[in-house]
Amino acid sequence: MKKIIYILAALILGASCEKLDLFPQSEAALSENEVFSTYEGYHGFFLKCYLAMVCESQGSGHGGDDLSGWDAGRSTFLRALYWSQEATSDEMYNRSGSGYGLRNATALNWEPGTQFPAWLYYRCYLIITYTNDLLRRTEESVLKENGVYDDCKADVAYWRAEARFIRAYMYYILMDSFGDVGFVDDSVPNGTYPVQKPRREIYEFIVSELEDIQDELIPAGQRIWGRANQASAWFLLARTCLGCHVYAGSKDDYGKALTYCKKILESNAFELSPNYIENFLADNSSSREIIWGLATQTDHVNGSGSTNYLIKANLHASMIAEGTGLDFGITEQWGGNHCLRQKFVEKFDEADRDFHYDDSWGDRKKDHRALLFMGPETAGKLDGSNKALVKELYKGDDPTAAKVEGKAPYGALYTKWRNVTKDRVVKAPTKYSNVGFPVMRLADVYLMAAEAILRANNGTANAEALGYVNEVRDRAYCHGKYQQAGKNDTDGRISQAELTYAWLLDERARELWTENWRRSDLVRFGCYTKGYNWDFKGYMPNSTGDFNGKDVDDKYNVFPIPQDDVRYNPNIKQNPDYE
């Protein structure tokens, strides 16, 4: 008999909003009939659709990985999304991971057999399988047959709408990352081979599905941390429609993208956090800026993915040592496995790049998003003798003849993600991160709205678009209504003439770095493969060559379909030029 592992969870009513508490009360391997004979079993399976985006298995450690045969930590959904979005972009460089194709990610030269895109591909389809199964099992007739209809009827409409939202989000990632992909929904039996559809059809499905469920989701003003609501659907609609020229070969939906951005803004359900960094701390569940975030928790919902990875892979032992004055709230580190690319660091003013131990929160900086760890004060902090961390990834005065270095001081680290609370009170550190992952934020809505206006007007800005970006800039610079005692207040506003595609793309980098949108942004702005280059793009790390990078083949605008799927699913064909 089929076995299903499930997690029971409780909904706890908070003072200002409801909170999705993903703390397991019991965990057991139960038969299919046992699971789907109780409300708790159904509720646990519903929550599994969310947990599968955070954990490799049941929410704790590495045991029982949902996808066998791979490194459980590396292949978690959020970490796989990071590899595809950030490690392949102008933002992040990975020092370690010569296997799995991670060096290929750095250089943009992957092939159908490269592992890291396959991690994302199969995680997405695994989650789609969960959502399809939930939809089949929550049909009224099935609930009645299982004797749980009366127990579930108050919640089942939300469960079904959220499952459809999660499925649409998975198809968005697949469409964005792989182009023409296999499609399967709950109308066919479990185990049915997906049938490949053109990217445009996947696009049309996502838009139609989200528009259909938007009023069936939890209202935008009712926040349950970790769960999607109406505004989550509006956000994903805006993001999808904003890329209509990429996904559907059409420019007809920019107005629709702006409409859904405005629905979020006019709902008055969200507001920018007073401090940028509050969205990336252990208590970010209280941030009214986060439209949808994925919950994590050190004791029960943990593992090597999610924000645990974003914190630990950036750290050296000395950065978390007692007495440094820099609190990350974590007991482990992975030796600085990744660092920031030079091209990204240079998007911040030079005066804002250096780290200062007496200003570890960046209160004195002009742009409070420049949460970098580099500069003179980092000398000797990593091994007692290292030179100060610099933005360059190469060693020596001649970058055209130098190898990329695999360790500090080459490449800046960061202090953006911290397992501490916004009150800045030092508490006992934990092994795993408590920082939820903010999938969708209000600041992104402002930037998307401005972009939608530019695209609808052939690249010309207007006063409305300028107002949206300057709202984000005011918060970044603690200016205007965001001014605070003890914070550097600088006017970071730009003029209408400065608001161009190129500026907006850079601003999206400054605002959303490490949040898993960057590759998509570069593709949408038409400069991912050609016309804009960054450190070691087009070159294999540890080889000689011009570190500035070079143009690559346009086939890299999408990833190859994993070769096993092409081999074993007769309905799937490989993407052009990867065959």
Secondary structure, 3 states (H helix, E strand, C coil): CCEEEEECCEEEECCCCEEEECCCCCEEEEEHHHHCCCHHHHHHHHHHHHHCCCCCCCCCCCCCCCCCCCCCCCCCHHHHHHHHHCCCCCCEEECCCCCCCHHHHHHCCCCCCCHHHHHHHHHHHHHHHHHHHHHHHCCHHHHHHCCCHHHHCCCHHHHHHHHHHHHHHHHHHHHHHHCCEEECCCCCCCCCCCEEECHHHHHHHHHHHHHHHCCCCECCCCCEECCCEHHHHHHHHHHHHHCHHHHCCCCCCHHHHHHHHHHHHHHCCCCCCCCHHHHHCCCHHHCCCEEEEECCECCCECCCCHHHHHHHCCCCHHHHCCCCCCCCCECCCCCCCEEECHHHHCCCCHHHCCCCHHHCCCCCCCCCCCCEECEHHHCCCCCCCCCCEECCCECCCCHHHCCECCCCCECEEECCCCCCCCCCCCCCCECCCCCCEEEEEHHHHHHHHHHHHHHHCCCCCCHHHHHHHHHHHHHHCCCHHHCCCCCCCCCCCCCHHHCCHHHHHHHHHHHHCCCCCHHHHHHHCCCCCCCCCCCCCCCCCCCCCCCCCCCCCHHHHCCCCCHHHHHHCCCCCCCCCCC
